[in-house]
Amino acid sequence: MALFNSIVFTIILLLSTSCKATPVPDAPAVSGNSYDVIIVGGGPAGLSALSGLSRVRRKSLLIDSAVYRNGLTRHMHDVIGNDGTVPSEFRAKARDQISLYPTAHMQNGTVTSIVPQDNFTSFLVTDSTRQTYTSKKVILATGLRDILPETPGVKEAWSRGIYWCPWCDGYEHRDQTLGILGSVVDVVGSVLEVETLNRDIYAFVNGTWTNANVAILNQKRPGWETQLKKYGVAIENRTIASINRLQDGAVVHDLATNMEFDRFEVVLQEGIKVQRDAFITNFPYVQASNIGRDIGVKIYGEKMDVDPASMRTAVKGVWAVGDANSDNSTNVPHAMYTGKKAAVFVHVELEREAAATLLDKRNQGDVREIMGTEMEDLWEGLKTK
């Protein structure tokens, strides 16, 4: 009887051991050129997304074309803890820190195509060297490209005395003579942004003061002419022949007061010349890459259309962050915020999908109800920290 009991006990022990659930690995098991997430673009938004994913050990690859909207900017500003940092130094420091995470992967290259696989459950990504990668999700951080006019001198001074963001560059040119470059339709908006920084303002609208544009302004901004007169803004409608640099603020500056002293000469038709210290612009922009459009992401007003609550596009498995998305804000803190937000939602969605595989087919349809709203709750909780 003792021998029988011993045999029964041994059989029960073996059965119970064999029936134990296989433990879930600590980190996702992905190998070779396969990743949980591929991030396209290595500016602040893409780096922030990679950091967020790496912190929860998602195997992620960032592919960086090394072309940046603020690539020529002297210094970053209004970025807490990095005010005055050179953009390239910011990116290098971020890369160094993120590289300490074992699941973070980064490389330079230009993504040429993204092809959905198996009903958008994975993606085949190809770069300009024809190297291919696969991923479960894609985050697009491809940025915008400003369309600069062919006016001689504009491209040469872009982001160095001629800028589009007063928060990024305006303070360094406060109380200096300022020019506005762009359509007359946008002048009032620029004046409202810079009036606390500059009072001597001259708007060079380059022939855009037309009856059609005046009609637009009369409807869009009733009383606009009166406003500009009371702000003391002069409007010059003659065509700009060239903008010539007279002084470089990178050379002539005051570190004690944090000021840059650029100086330009605007040459108008008939040889008329007007000097200005700096310019704010209203030039148009386009998507820096067609990758989003090619994969089916809707473009709304030259921005990739997203749900701003999650940065998710309408294309399954694809997020868009940074300047390129449609939440209508473009600066470094915004870019980092959107990158982190996307990382949170991508991570939890991947785990929701993994959780569904742990259920039998009868219960798989209920996985979202079972998982609840913790993704939304998680993001709300992170925002308060």
C-alpha positions in Angstrom: 0.0 0.0 0.0 2.9 2.4 0.8 4.4 1.6 -2.5 1.1 2.3 -4.3 0.7 5.7 -2.5 4.2 6.6 -3.4 3.6 5.9 -7.1 0.3 7.9 -7.1 2.0 10.9 -5.4 4.8 10.8 -8.0 2.3 10.7 -10.9 0.3 13.6 -9.4 3.5 15.6 -9.0 4.6 15.1 -12.6 1.2 16.0 -13.9 1.0 19.2 -11.9 4.5 20.2 -13.0 3.7 19.6 -16.7 0.5 21.6 -16.5 2.1 24.8 -15.2 1.8 27.8 -17.5 4.9 28.7 -19.4 6.4 31.8 -17.7 6.2 35.0 -19.7 9.7 36.2 -20.5 11.0 39.4 -18.8 11.6 41.1 -22.1 10.0 40.5 -25.5 11.7 37.8 -27.5 12.6 39.4 -30.8 15.7 38.7 -32.8 17.6 39.7 -35.9 16.1 42.5 -37.9 12.7 42.1 -36.2 11.6 44.7 -33.7 8.6 45.6 -31.6 8.6 49.1 -32.9 10.5 51.0 -35.6 10.8 54.8 -35.2 11.4 56.8 -38.3 13.2 60.1 -37.5 15.8 61.0 -34.9 14.8 64.5 -33.7 13.5 65.2 -30.2 10.2 63.4 -30.9 11.8 60.2 -32.2 14.4 60.1 -29.5 11.7 60.6 -26.8 9.7 57.8 -28.3 12.7 55.5 -28.3 13.5 56.5 -24.7 10.0 55.7 -23.5 9.9 52.3 -25.2 13.4 51.4 -24.0 12.4 52.1 -20.4 9.9 49.3 -20.6 12.3 47.0 -22.5 10.6 47.1 -25.9 13.1 46.2 -28.6 12.9 49.3 -30.8 14.9 50.6 -33.7 15.3 54.3 -34.5 16.3 55.1 -38.1 17.6 58.6 -38.5 18.1 60.4 -41.8 20.2 63.1 -40.0 18.1 65.9 -41.6 16.5 68.1 -39.0 14.2 71.1 -39.2 16.3 72.9 -36.6 19.6 71.6 -38.0 21.0 75.1 -38.6 19.7 76.7 -35.5 22.4 78.1 -33.3 20.8 77.1 -30.0 17.7 75.5 -28.6 15.6 77.7 -26.3 12.5 77.3 -24.1 13.6 73.7 -23.4 13.8 73.3 -19.6 17.3 72.1 -18.6 18.6 72.7 -22.1 18.1 76.4 -22.7 20.9 77.5 -25.0 22.0 74.0 -26.0 23.3 73.4 -29.5 20.7 71.1 -31.2 23.4 68.6 -32.4 24.8 68.4 -28.8 21.3 67.8 -27.5 20.8 64.9 -29.9 24.2 63.4 -29.2 23.6 63.5 -25.4 20.2 61.9 -25.9 21.6 59.1 -28.0 24.4 58.5 -25.5 21.9 58.1 -22.6 19.4 56.0 -24.6 22.1 53.7 -25.8 22.6 52.4 -22.2 19.3 50.6 -22.6 19.9 47.1 -24.1 16.7 47.1 -26.1 17.4 50.5 -27.8 18.8 50.4 -31.3 19.8 53.4 -33.4 21.2 53.8 -36.9 21.5 56.5 -39.5 19.6 55.9 -42.8 16.7 57.0 -44.8 13.5 54.9 -44.8 12.3 54.6 -48.4 9.2 52.4 -47.9 7.0 50.8 -45.2 4.7 48.0 -46.4 2.0 46.6 -44.1 2.0 42.8 -43.7 -0.7 40.4 -42.6 -3.5 42.9 -42.3 -1.3 45.6 -40.6 -0.2 43.2 -37.8 3.4 43.9 -38.9 5.4 46.1 -41.2 8.3 45.6 -43.7 10.5 48.6 -43.5 13.2 49.2 -46.2 15.9 51.9 -46.1 18.0 53.5 -48.9 20.6 50.8 -48.7 17.8 48.2 -49.4 18.2 46.8 -45.9 14.9 45.5 -44.6 13.5 45.2 -41.1 10.2 44.1 -39.7 8.3 45.6 -36.8 4.9 45.2 -35.1 4.3 48.9 -34.8 5.6 52.1 -36.5 6.1 55.6 -35.1 6.6 58.3 -37.7 8.7 61.2 -36.4 9.7 62.5 -39.9 9.1 66.2 -39.3 8.3 69.1 -41.6 10.3 71.0 -44.2 10.0 74.7 -44.6 9.5 76.0 -48.1 11.9 79.0 -48.4 11.6 81.5 -51.2 14.3 81.8 -53.8 15.1 85.4 -52.6 18.9 85.7 -52.3 20.0 85.7 -48.7 17.1 83.9 -47.1 18.4 80.4 -47.2 21.9 81.5 -46.2 20.5 83.1 -43.0 17.8 80.6 -42.2 17.6 79.9 -38.5 20.4 82.4 -37.9 18.7 85.8 -37.6 15.8 84.7 -39.9 13.5 82.5 -37.9 9.9 81.3 -37.6 9.4 80.7 -33.9 9.5 83.7 -31.4 9.7 81.3 -28.5 12.8 79.6 -30.0 14.7 82.6 -31.2 12.9 85.8 -30.4 14.2 86.6 -26.9 17.8 86.8 -28.2 16.6 89.6 -30.6 14.4 91.5 -28.2 14.1 95.3 -28.5 15.8 95.1 -31.9 14.4 96.2 -35.2 12.4 93.4 -36.7 11.2 92.5 -40.1 8.3 90.2 -41.0 8.6 88.0 -44.1 5.6 86.3 -45.7 2.1 87.0 -46.9 0.2 90.0 -45.7 -2.6 87.6 -44.6 -0.3 86.4 -41.7 1.2 89.7 -40.6 -1.3 90.4 -37.7 -0.7 86.9 -36.3 3.1 87.5 -36.2 2.7 90.9 -34.6 0.6 89.5 -31.8 3.3 86.9 -31.1 6.2 89.4 -31.1 4.8 92.7 -29.8 6.1 92.1 -26.3 9.6 91.5 -27.7 9.8 94.0 -30.5 8.2 97.4 -31.2 10.0 98.6 -34.4 8.4 96.3 -36.9 8.5 96.4 -40.6 6.4 93.9 -42.6 7.9 93.0 -46.0 4.9 91.3 -47.7 6.6 91.0 -51.1 3.7 91.8 -53.4 1.0 89.9 -51.5 -1.0 93.0 -50.7 -3.7 92.3 -53.3 -7.5 92.9 -53.4 -8.0 89.1 -52.9 -5.9 89.0 -49.8 -7.4 92.2 -48.4 -10.8 90.6 -48.8 -9.6 87.5 -46.9 -8.2 89.7 -44.1 -11.4 91.8 -43.9 -13.3 88.6 -43.2 -10.7 86.8 -41.1 -9.5 89.8 -39.0 -12.0 92.7 -39.1 -10.2 96.0 -38.3 -6.7 94.6 -39.1 -5.5 97.8 -40.7 -6.4 99.8 -37.6 -4.7 97.3 -35.4 -1.4 97.4 -37.4 -1.4 101.2 -37.4 -1.9 101.3 -33.7 1.0 98.8 -33.3 3.1 101.1 -35.5 3.7 98.4 -38.1 4.9 99.6 -41.4 4.0 97.5 -44.5 6.2 97.3 -47.5 4.6 95.6 -50.6 7.4 96.0 -53.1 9.2 92.9 -54.2 12.4 91.9 -52.3 15.4 91.7 -54.6 17.7 90.3 -51.9 18.5 90.2 -48.2 22.1 90.8 -47.4 23.8 90.0 -44.1 25.8 92.8 -42.6 26.6 91.3 -39.3 26.5 87.8 -37.8 25.0 87.3 -34.4 27.0 84.1 -33.9 30.1 86.4 -33.8 28.6 89.6 -32.3 26.7 88.6 -29.2 26.5 89.3 -25.5 26.5 86.3 -23.3 25.7 88.4 -20.2 22.4 89.6 -21.6 21.8 86.6 -23.9 21.5 88.7 -27.0 22.6 88.1 -30.6 23.3 91.0 -32.8 22.5 90.1 -36.4 22.1 92.8 -39.0 20.6 92.7 -42.5 20.0 95.0 -45.4 16.8 94.4 -47.4 17.1 95.5 -51.0 13.8 96.3 -52.6 12.8 97.1 -56.2 14.3 100.3 -57.5 17.3 99.8 -55.2 15.5 101.0 -52.0 17.3 99.6 -48.9 16.0 99.0 -45.4 18.0 97.7 -42.5 16.7 95.2 -40.0 18.3 93.3 -37.1 16.2 90.1 -37.4 13.2 88.6 -39.1 10.3 86.4 -38.2 8.7 84.5 -41.1 5.4 83.1 -42.3 6.6 80.7 -45.0 4.7 77.5 -45.8 5.9 74.0 -45.0 5.4 70.5 -46.2 5.9 67.0 -44.8 9.6 66.3 -44.8 8.9 62.7 -45.9 6.1 61.0 -48.0 6.4 57.8 -45.9 3.2 58.6 -44.0 1.3 59.5 -47.1 2.5 56.4 -48.9 1.3 54.1 -46.1 -2.1 55.6 -46.2 -1.9 58.2 -43.4 -4.3 61.1 -44.0 -2.6 64.4 -44.5 -4.6 67.3 -43.0 -3.3 70.8 -43.8 0.2 69.4 -44.5 0.2 67.5 -41.2 -0.3 63.8 -40.5 -3.8 63.5 -39.0 -3.7 61.9 -35.5 -5.9 61.4 -32.5 -4.1 63.9 -30.2 -5.1 61.9 -27.2 -2.8 59.1 -28.3 -0.9 60.3 -31.4 -2.4 57.3 -33.3 -3.2 57.7 -37.0 -6.2 56.1 -38.6 -3.8 53.5 -40.1 -3.6 50.5 -37.8 -0.3 50.2 -36.0 1.0 53.6 -37.0 1.6 56.7 -34.9 2.8 60.2 -35.9 4.7 62.5 -33.5 6.5 65.8 -33.4 6.1 68.6 -35.9 4.7 66.3 -38.6 1.4 65.5 -36.7 -1.8 67.5 -36.7 -2.1 68.5 -33.1 -1.0 72.0 -34.2 2.1 72.7 -32.1 5.7 72.7 -33.2 8.6 73.0 -30.8 11.0 70.8 -29.0 9.1 70.3 -25.7 6.0 69.5 -27.7 7.9 67.0 -29.8 9.3 65.2 -26.8 5.8 65.2 -25.2 4.2 63.6 -28.2 7.0 61.0 -28.5 6.6 59.9 -24.9 2.8 59.8 -25.3 3.1 57.5 -28.4 5.6 55.3 -26.5 3.1 54.7 -23.7 0.2 53.9 -26.0 2.3 51.7 -28.3 3.7 49.7 -25.4 0.3 49.0 -23.8 -1.3 48.1 -27.1 1.4 45.6 -27.8 0.8 44.0 -24.4 -2.9 44.0 -24.9 -2.4 42.1 -28.1 -0.1 39.7 -26.3 -2.7 39.2 -23.5 -5.2 38.2 -26.1 -3.1 35.3 -27.1 -3.2 34.0 -23.6 -7.0 33.4 -23.9 -8.7 30.6 -25.7 -10.7 31.6 -28.9 -14.0 31.7 -27.0 -12.7 34.6 -24.9 -10.5 36.5 -27.3 -13.2 38.8 -28.3 -13.6 40.1 -24.7 -9.9 41.0 -24.3 -10.4 44.8 -24.5 -13.2 44.5 -21.9 -11.0 42.3 -19.7 -8.0 44.7 -20.0 -10.2 47.7 -19.2 -9.1 51.3 -19.7 -5.7 51.0 -18.1 -3.9 52.4 -21.1 -5.9 55.7 -20.9 -5.5 55.6 -17.1 -1.8 55.0 -17.3 -1.3 58.0 -19.5 -3.4 60.2 -17.3 -1.4 59.1 -14.3 1.9 59.8 -16.1 0.8 63.3 -16.9 0.4 64.2 -13.2 3.9 63.0 -12.3 
